[in-house]
Structures are given as structure tokens and as C-alpha cells.
């Protein structure tokens, strides 16, 4: 027996197609098992995991190509204070810059970002300001791009002083910590002097235009915080170092989709689901096909005629329309209300895809049952179950295993097709390779360019996995054939 097993293993691994298919299958199994552990995102189709970077961000490694070389990554950094000016006094206590001002004095603190990319999708400058004074101070925020153009973005004053200014101001709370952040989307004509100075037609597009205007070219970009004592008493103002963060246009291994969600997370989560569903559904398919095919092939006669006719009837019905119709009926009528969509898809595919397997098992059973050793067993008094268990099954196991391998890619293609058309696992649930392709196709018209990093990984994986299972099954069928093993 051991010699026979060793011969089978040796014959399998002497086939290059088998070795390559094993390598591909091991790769996808590792992706399905380990992949989800390598990403912090558990369901990129949840809105809470959108915008981990800008929409349609390319993979980080794609910046080696000339058209993507200036795409910025996600960044989070604290800016250095590069200069101060004014007639006040500034110290640093290790956490905050402390500005001391006498009445009517002012001080400017300039923080610099050395930018070396094209513009990001979005960005944020943030800090905290804590003014200690009896009367009041004004805090203004300016940014200056690498070309030297200065933007007067925000102004903060105590509420009792707001009527004195002819441009928009925001409330500054005295003797309290004020958290301040500046993003293109948060600026508007009601809170920003710069936006208020723009024509109305340009104000609506500020969120899209301002990242280009401020960070469209590489070079030093500065943020200046101007503190003015507008009261008649001394003031002390604590200012935290300015923090810069952005949503870049390059991200991770596989970039982002139209919602700025991680495509890599979608891919590895989809790999796990597709492999699990395809293997389980294939076991169901082979199980049903094996039972029906064994009974039809071994019993023969009217039993075979009836079972074969039922199988032929199902084979005449177009598969995909039948899947869609049954799924729709089950969902609309509420029959499947107590099971998940994934379980429903699994049961429908498993219950309606066994016919081809049945035909193959029936044919092989017909052939094996006419062999001399089977007739001898029956002549010696072997019952039906004994003959099937001892002689039929062992001689068709090669075909069964091969058919199991053949059915896996069939299931993957069916499930992916249903997802692509919107009748499988919905986008509101979780990622699959099929609904990734469907979502990418729907969003293609709105993308700046063809989002190849979103389409190629699931599409190519479906093809590779299908080919690998096909050659894996072919090798099993050829090597495990009982007639080949006996040299017949």
C-alpha cells in the first residue's frame, strides 16, 4: 500500500502543471488565512472605514511609474517652528509655545512644511490655542504656498469684539483651550476671510481647488499664527505646535476604491469568503452528484431512467437565470428570511449545480460495475451496499476528487457572476471578488482614469484560481484512475 501511495505522489509531482497549480492554490490559501490578519480594516464596505486615503489612490509601489511619481502618501507630522516676528516674547516649555504680549503688541509664529509632492486629496492643519487675559486677543491663521501667495484663512476673537471686523471671524474662548483645525472642506464664506473674498462661483469649488492652490507644487509651505493683544492688559497665549495630516493619493499595497477604502482589505476578505463558499458548495455538489450518480449507475433500469431524466431536465434550464429567479423568489416571499444572503447563495449554487457531476459519476459507475471483480463479488453473495462500499467507491474516488477540484472554479465563477450583477452578496454586506468587480465597473465612469489596481487583482485571481483547480483536478483524475494504476 505504501509503495502504491508513493507511486501516486511521485507521479503527481512529476507533472509540472500539478506543481504549479499546487503553488497557486497554496498562495491563495495563505492570502485567505493570513491576509485579513495583516490589515486593520475588517469591513471596508462600512462607512466607518471609508477615506483611509483619497478616493482612487494608487498603490504605494505604483509611484515608481512616471505618471504617479509625485502622488503624495498619507502623512501625519508635526511642523517645526521656523521663525518668529513681532514685538512680543516667545518661549517654548517642551509642549507649547508661550507668547507674552503687552497691550497692543503682536507676535507671528511661522511653521513650515517642506512639501515634495503634487497636491493631496485633502489635508488638515490643526493646533490648540489657550489665551490667558482679562480682556482679549485676536488669533489669525495664514498659509503661504511655495510661490509666496498668502491666504488669510481664519480669524478668532472673543465674541464681544466680533462686530468690529468687516470680515468673518470665529469665537475665541478666553482662559480656555480652543481646538482649531483647518481643512479645505470646513472653510466657507461665513468663517473664512479668504473664502468670503472669492466670487460666489469659486466658493462652491474651494474644497477641490484649495489643495491644488496651496500644495499643488513642491517646496516650502508655511502656516503663520498671528497673535494680537487687542486689550489694554497683558496677555499670555499657549500655542501647540501645528500638526499636519493629509489623505494622500497613494496608499498601501492595492490603493483605494471610490470611497477611499482599502482595496487590499477588500481583496483578502473577499479571498477568504470566495474560497470558503466555493469549497463548501463544491462538497455539496459532489455529495449530491455522487449519491444520485451511484444510484442511477449501479441500479440501472427504471431508476436510472427516472434519475437521468430529472437530471436532463435541470440541464436544459439556463443556469444563471434560474439562480437569479430562485434567489429573488426566496427573498421577496420571505422564505429565506431566517438565513443570511451568503447561506442562501451557497444553498442555491450547491442545489442547482450537481447535474454535470451526476452524469460523470453515473458513467464511471456503469463502467466499474461491469468489471469482473464486481461480478465476482456479487456472485459470492455481496450485497449492494457491500459492493458499492468495497468495490465501486474505491475505484471511482479518483474521479470524485477530480470532480471536486473541477467544481470549485465553477462555483467561484457562478458566485462572482451573481455578485457582479448585483444578485449575490450585496455591497452593503462585505467584500467578495465578484462585488469588487461590479463596484469597480459601476464607478469606472467617474474615476479620473481606469482604476486598474481595483479591477485586476480580483479578476486575475478568479482566472488563476480556476486554472489552478482545473489542472489540479486533471492531474488527480489521470493519476488516480484505477485503470491506469493497474496498467490497463
N, C-alpha and C positions, 0 to 999 in steps of 0.2 A: 504493500500500500504506500509506504514512504517513497519507494522508488517511483511509483506512478505519480505521486504528488510532486516529487522533484522534477519529473519529466514535464509535467504541466507548467510548473513555474518557469523552468528553463525555456520551454517553447514560447511562453508568453513574453518573456523579457528578451528573447532573440528577435522580436518584432519591433522595429523602430517606431511604428505607428502606435503600438501599445505603450511603449516607454514615454513617448511624447504626450500621449493622452493622459497617462498617469501624472506626469509633471504638471499638466494644465489643471487637472482635477485637484491635485494637492494644493496648488496655488489658490484656487477659488475656495477650497475648504478653509484654508488658513485665513483668507480675506473675510470669509463669513464668520469665523470663530474669533479671530484676533482683531479684525478691523474695527468693530464697534467699540472695542476697549481703547482704541487709540484716538478717539475723538470725544470731546466733552459734550457734543451735541447728540441728544437722544432721539429727537424727532424734529428734523429741520423743516417739516411742514407745519410746525406750530409757530404762531406769530411771535412767540417769545424768543425764538431762535432765528428770526429774520435779522438782516443787516449786521451780520458779523463782519462784513466788509461792504463795499459798494456793490450794487447790482451788476451782474455780468463782469465781476472781477476775474481776470485771467489767473491761471495757476502761477504761483510764485516763480517756478522754474522757467515759465514761458518768457520771462523778461530777458532771456538770452537772445530772443529774436528781436531784430531791429525795430519792428513796429510796436513792441511792448517795452522796450528797454527803459523808458522814462516813467513807466507806470508806478505810482507810489504804493508801498505796502501799508498795512495798518501800523500806526505809530502811537506811542504814548510816552511822552517825555516832559521833563521839567526844564524850562528855559533858564538860561543864565542871565543875570543882570549884567549888562554890558556898559551902561553909562547912567549917570545921574546929572541933572542940571537944575538950577533954580537957586533961591536964596534961603531954602530951609536946611535941615540937617538930617542925614540918613545914617542909621546903624543897622547891623544885622545880628540877631540873637541866636542864630542857628536854625530857626524855624521861620521867622518872619523878618521882613524889613520894617523898621520902625522909623516913621517920618515925623520929625518935630517941626512944628510951624508956629511962628508968631503971627499976630493979626496981619492979614492981607499978604502973607508970604505964600509962595508956591514951590512945589518940587516935582520934577519929572523923573520917573524911573523907566528906563528902556530895557526891555528883554528881547533877545534876538534868537530867532530860529534860522539855522543855516539849512535852507531847503535845496534839494538837489534833484527833484523830480518834476514831472508835469503836475497839473492840479489834481487833488484828491477828489473823491466823490463828495465828501462832506468833512468838516473839521470843527473842533471846539477849542476855544481858549477859555480857561477858567482860573479863578483865583478867589480869595476871600479878602474883604476889607473890613476892618474894625476901627471906626473913628471914635476917639475919646475927646470930647469937647463939650462946653456948655452951650455954645451957640450953633455953629455949623461949619461944614466943609463941603466942597464940591469935588467929586472924583470923576474925571473924564478918561475915556479909553479910546486910544487911536491905534490904528495899524498902518504900517507902511510897507509897500511891496518892494521888490528888488529894483524896480525902476525909479523909486523915490516918490511915488504918489502916496499921499497920506489920506486915510479915511477916518473921519470923526464918527465913530460908531455909536458910543453910548455916553450918557452923562447922568450922574447920580447926585442928587441934592436932597436935603431934608424937605419934607413936604411943605413947610411954611415958606420956602424960598422958590417953589416951582413957578409961581406966577411971574417972576422977574425975568424969565428967559423966553426968547422968541423962537426957540427950537425945542423939540421933545426932550423931556427929562424923565428920569425914573427916581423912585423914592429911595433915599439912603437913610437907614435907621441909625441914629446916633447911639454910641455906647453899646452897640450890639454887633455881632458878626453878620456881615452881609455876604452871602454866596453869590458870585457873579459869573455867568458864563456867556460866551458869545458864539453863536452858530449862525450860519447863513440863513437857516430856516426860521430862526427866532427873531431876526431883525425885521422890523416893519416901520411904516411911517409914523406910528404912534409912540415908538420907543427909541428910534434912532435918528439923530440929526442927518446922517448921511443919506438914509433911505428917504427921509422927508424932502431932501433937496433934489431927488430924482424925479423925472417925469413919471406920471402915473403908469404909462405903458411899460416902463422899465422896472417899476417897483414889484410887479407881479412875478417877474422872472429873476429876481435877485437871488433866490436860493440856488438857481442853476448857474447864474453868471458870476456871483461873487467869488466862489472858489477859483475860477479862472482869473479874475481880476487881481486877486491877492496872491495866489500861489501858482499862477499859470507859467511862470518862468523860474528857473533855478536861481539861487542867490540868497542873500540875507533878507529875511522878513522880520520886521520888528513890531513889538507891541509896546506902546508907551502909555503908562498910567500917570496922569497928571493930577496932583492933589493941590487944591487951592483952599486956603483958610478964608472963608467969606464972613467970619465973625470978628468980634472985637476982643476975643480972648485967645489964649494959646490952645493949640490942638496937638494931639498925638495920634497918629494913624498907623495901625498894624496892617501890612500888606503881605499876603503869602506869595511865594514865587509863582509865576504864571505857568500853568500846565497846558500843554498842547496834546491833543489826540485827534486822530482822523480815521475815517473809513476809507481805506485805500482802494485802488483799482487792480491790485494783485493780491492773491490770498491763497495760502495753503497748497495742498497737493493738486486739487482739481478745481480751484476757483470757486465762484459763487453762481447762483441762479438769478432769475429776475427779481427775487425778493432779497437778494444779498445773503441767502442761506448757503451753508457749506455743501457743495456738490459731493465732496469726499464722504461726508457723513451720510448723505442720501445714498451714495453708491454702496457703501459697506453694509448699511442697514438693509438695503434692497437685496444685496447678495445673500445675506442670511435668510431672508424671507423666501426668496425665489428657490434657493437650494432646499430648504426645509419643505416647502409646499410641493416642489417637483418630486422629491424622493418619496414623500408620504403618498401623494397622488399616484405615483408610479407603482408603489406597492399595492395600492387598492386596485389599480388597473390590472396588474399582473395576477393578483389574487382572484379577481372575478373571471378574468380570461382563462386562468389555469383551471378553475373549477368547472366552468361551462365547457371549455375545450376538452378536458379529460372525460367528462361525462359523455359528450357528443362523440368523441373519437373512439372511446372504449366500448360504450354500449351499442352505438350504431343504430340502425333500423329507424323506427318512427321517432325515437328520442332524438337521434341525430338530425332527422329531417325537421322536426319542430324547432330545435335549438338553432340550427343553421338558418332556418327561415327567419326567425326572430332577429338573428344577427344581421342577416342580409337586409332586413327592413331598416334597421338603425343605420346601416352603412349607406343606404340610399338617401338619407336625410342630410342636407348640408350641415356640417358640424357647428360652425361659428354662429349662424343664425339660430340654431337650436339652443346653444348655450345662452345666447343673449335673451331669447324668448323665455326660457325657463327661469333664468335669474330674475327677469323683470316680473314674471308672474309671481314668483315666490316672495319678492319684496313688496309688490303692490298689494297682494292679498293678505300679507301678514303671516303667511305660513312659516317663513323663516325669521320671525320676529325675535325668537329666543336664541338665535345663533349669530355669530359675527359674520361680516361680509367675507372674511378670509375663509372661514369654515364653509360658508355657502359655496364659494368658488371651488374649494377643494372637493366638496361632495359632488358638485355638478361635473367637474372635469373627470374625477375618478369614476363617476357613474355612467358617463357617456363616451368613454374613450377605450373601452376594453375590447371592442369588436375585432380590431385587427389582431390583437394578441390571441383572442379566442381562436381565430382562423388558423394561426400558426401552430398553436398547441394542439388543436384538433388534427391538423395534417400530420404532425410529428407523432401523435399518439396512434393514429391509424397505421403509420409505418412500423412503429415499435411493436404494437400488439400482434402483428403478423409474423414476428420473428420466431424462430424455432424454440428458443429458450422460454418464451412466454407461453407457447402452446404446450410445451413440456410441463411447465408449472401448473397449468390448468388441468392437464391430463392426470397429474399426481394429486389432484384434489384441492389445489389452491383456489381460495375464494376470490371474489372481485377485489375486495379491499386489500387482500394479501398480494395479489398480482400487481395491483397499482402501486402499493407501497414498496414492494421488494424489487419490482422489475420495470414498471413503466416510469415512475418518477425518477429513479436514479439515472435512467437513460435519456431523460429529456431535461435534466437540470441545466445542462449547458445552454439549451435554447431558452429556458426560463430566465436564467441570469442575463443572457444576452438581450432578451426582450425587455427586461427591467432596465438595462442600460439604454436601450433604444427609446423607451417610453419617457425617460427623464427629459430629454430635449424637446420632445413633443409637448409635454406638459408646460415646459418653460415658454415655448412659442405660443401656446394657446393662452396661458395666463398673461403673458406680456401683451399679446394682441388684444385681449379683453381690457387690460389696463390702459393701453394706448388709445382705445376707442372710448374709454370712459365708462365701461361696464364692469370693470373688475374692482380692484382696491381703489377707493376714491382718494383724491389728493388731500382731502381733509383728514385722512386716517394716518398713513405712514408711507414712506418711500418704497417703491418697488422699481425694478429696472423698466418695466413697461410704462408706469405712470411718469417716470422721469422722461422717457422719450416723448410721451404725449404732451407733458407740460412744456418741454423744450420746443416741440413743434408749434404749439399754440403761441408761445412767446417769441418765436423766431422773427416775426414781422416787426416787433417793437424793439428788438435788440439793435445795438449800434452796428454789429456785424454778426456773422454766423458764430454762435456760441459753441464752438466745436468741443470744448472741454466738458460741456454738459451733455452732448449727444454721443460722442464717440465711445466713452467708457462703457455705458450700459449696452449700446448697440454692438460693439465689438465683443463684449463679454458674452452676450447671448449667442453670437455666432461661434466663438471659440468653445464655449461650454457645450454647445450642441455637437460640434465636430468632434470634440474630445470624447463625449459619451458614445457617439456613433462608432468611432474606431475602437474604443474600449469594448463595446458590445460585439463588434465584428471579430475581434481577437478572441474573446471568450467563446463565441459560437464556434469558431473554427477549431480552437484547441480542445474545448470540452466536448466536442462531438463524439458520441460513443463509438460511431463507426470509424472515425479517424483514430481514436485511441486504440481500437482493436486492430487497426491496419486494414480495415475493409474499404 
